[in-house]
Amino acid sequence: MAHRFDQQKLPWQTELEDGLLTGTLVRILGRSKSDAKGNFKIHFLKRGGSGSENEVAFLIKSNFKNHRLIFNRKLNTGWCEKQIYSLPAEPDKKLRISILVLEDCWAVKYNGRSYTYPLGAGDKADVTCVKIVNNGALRNNVVRKVLVLSKPDGRAVDAASDESDGAEGGDEENEEAEEEGEDEKMGED
């Protein structure tokens, strides 16, 4: 099952009817602002996706001000131990983020760099919503494309494979041309 969303204004969220399955891939394409100083967050939320952040199974926070990439989870009212990395992104550049749900961890590919974060107990079954929030980091307060792909047989999709690119319906050259046309239509920051 694949869901593709183009040119989504932020904040944005979508419900995951069946929760997360092993092999679920979420891919996000966007572009940072030329003067990006804020952050944007990708939340995998529990409890029906009402927008409440009481239960965050996984948070990816891209902080341009401090040039940090932060992974964390929030259970009940407390944040867990976070993982902090150098942000693999620059102002006014494309952002390509793939999040793959494996048997025991979240596998994240962010602009070509790979990371993992452990899955919490019940995360896959309980996550029912993906939410993206922008706080001054993304151009035009838009993500260019969001793809949610769940393989019905539960096989993992390689986030870097041609199979996942094919589900998006385009290769690198087509994405470049598409992005240039969209930038002209949307105007600058």
C-alpha positions in Angstrom: 0.0 0.0 0.0 1.4 3.4 -1.0 0.2 6.9 -0.2 1.9 9.8 -2.0 1.3 13.4 -1.0 2.7 16.3 -3.1 3.2 19.9 -2.0 2.0 19.6 1.6 1.6 22.8 3.6 2.8 22.4 7.2 1.9 21.4 9.8 0.8 18.2 8.1 -0.3 14.8 9.3 -1.7 11.6 8.0 -3.3 8.7 9.8 -1.8 5.2 9.6 -4.8 2.9 9.6 -3.0 -0.3 10.3 -0.2 1.2 12.5 3.3 0.6 11.4 4.4 -2.7 9.9 7.9 -4.0 9.6 9.0 -2.7 6.2 7.0 0.5 6.3 8.9 3.3 4.6 8.2 7.0 5.0 10.1 9.3 2.6 10.1 13.1 2.8 11.5 15.4 0.2 11.8 19.2 0.8 14.1 22.1 0.7 15.5 24.2 3.5 15.2 27.9 3.5 18.2 30.0 2.4 18.1 31.6 5.9 17.1 28.5 7.8 17.6 29.2 11.5 14.7 27.2 13.0 13.8 23.6 13.0 11.4 21.1 11.6 10.2 17.9 13.3 8.8 14.6 12.1 6.7 12.9 14.8 5.4 9.3 14.8 2.5 9.6 17.2 0.5 7.1 19.2 -3.1 7.3 20.2 -5.0 8.0 17.0 -3.0 10.9 15.6 -5.1 13.6 17.3 -2.0 15.9 17.3 -1.4 15.3 20.9 2.2 14.8 21.7 1.7 12.9 24.9 3.0 9.7 23.3 5.7 10.2 20.6 7.1 6.8 19.5 9.8 8.6 17.5 10.8 12.2 16.9 13.3 13.4 14.3 14.2 17.1 14.9 16.3 18.9 12.4 17.7 22.0 14.2 19.4 24.4 11.8 20.2 27.0 14.5 22.4 24.6 16.4 23.2 22.4 13.4 21.9 19.3 15.2 19.9 16.2 14.3 18.0 14.9 17.3 16.2 11.5 17.8 14.0 10.9 20.8 10.8 9.4 22.1 8.3 10.6 24.7 6.4 8.2 26.9 3.5 9.5 29.0 4.9 12.9 30.0 8.6 12.3 30.0 11.2 12.4 27.2 13.7 9.5 27.0 17.4 9.7 26.3 18.0 11.5 23.1 20.6 10.8 20.4 22.3 13.9 19.0 24.2 14.1 15.7 25.6 16.8 13.4 22.8 17.9 11.1 23.6 16.5 7.5 21.8 19.5 5.9 22.6 23.1 4.9 20.5 26.1 4.2 18.9 26.3 0.7 19.6 22.7 -0.1 17.4 19.7 -0.8 16.4 17.4 2.0 15.9 13.7 1.4 14.8 11.8 4.5 13.8 8.1 4.6 12.5 6.4 7.7 12.3 2.6 7.5 10.7 0.5 10.2 12.7 -2.6 10.8 12.0 -5.5 13.2 13.8 -3.8 16.2 14.7 -0.3 15.1 14.0 2.8 13.0 16.5 3.1 10.2 16.9 6.7 9.0 18.6 7.8 5.9 19.0 11.6 5.9 20.7 13.2 2.9 22.8 10.1 2.4 23.8 9.5 6.0 22.4 6.4 7.8 21.3 6.2 11.5 19.3 3.9 13.7 17.2 4.4 16.7 15.7 1.5 18.8 12.0 0.8 18.6 10.1 1.0 21.9 7.8 -1.7 23.2 4.5 -1.6 21.2 5.7 1.2 18.9 4.8 -0.5 15.6 1.3 -1.5 16.6 0.5 1.8 18.5 1.8 4.4 16.0 -1.2 5.7 14.1 -0.1 9.1 12.8 2.9 10.8 11.1 3.0 14.5 11.7 5.5 17.1 10.2 5.9 20.6 11.8 8.0 23.4 10.5 9.4 26.2 12.7 11.3 28.4 10.2 13.5 25.8 8.5 11.7 24.7 5.4 11.2 26.8 2.2 7.7 28.1 1.8 6.5 26.1 4.8 6.0 23.1 2.4 7.3 19.6 2.0 7.6 18.8 -1.6 6.7 15.1 -1.4 5.7 12.6 1.3 5.5 8.9 0.5 4.2 6.3 2.9 4.8 2.8 1.6 3.8 -0.4 3.5 4.6 -3.7 1.9 1.7 -6.1 2.4 4.0 -9.1 2.9 5.9 -7.3 5.7 9.3 -7.4 3.7 11.5 -4.5 4.5 11.9 -2.0 1.7 15.5 -0.8 1.3 15.3 3.0 1.8 18.0 3.5 -0.8 16.8 0.9 -3.4 15.3 1.5 -6.8 12.2 -0.3 -5.5 11.4 2.5 -3.1 12.3 5.2 -5.7 10.0 3.4 -8.2 7.1 3.7 -5.8 7.7 7.5 -5.8 7.3 7.5 -9.5 10.5 9.2 -10.5 14.2 9.0 -10.7 16.8 11.6 -9.6 16.7 13.6 -12.9 12.9 13.8 -13.0 12.9 15.0 -9.4 15.5 17.7 -10.2 13.4 19.0 -13.1 10.2 18.7 -11.1 11.8 20.6 -8.2 13.1 23.5 -10.4 9.6 23.9 -11.9 8.0 23.9 -8.4 10.5 26.5 -7.1 9.6 28.8 -10.0 5.8 28.4 -9.2 6.2 28.9 -5.5 8.6 31.8 -5.6 11.5 32.3 -3.3 11.3 32.5 0.6 
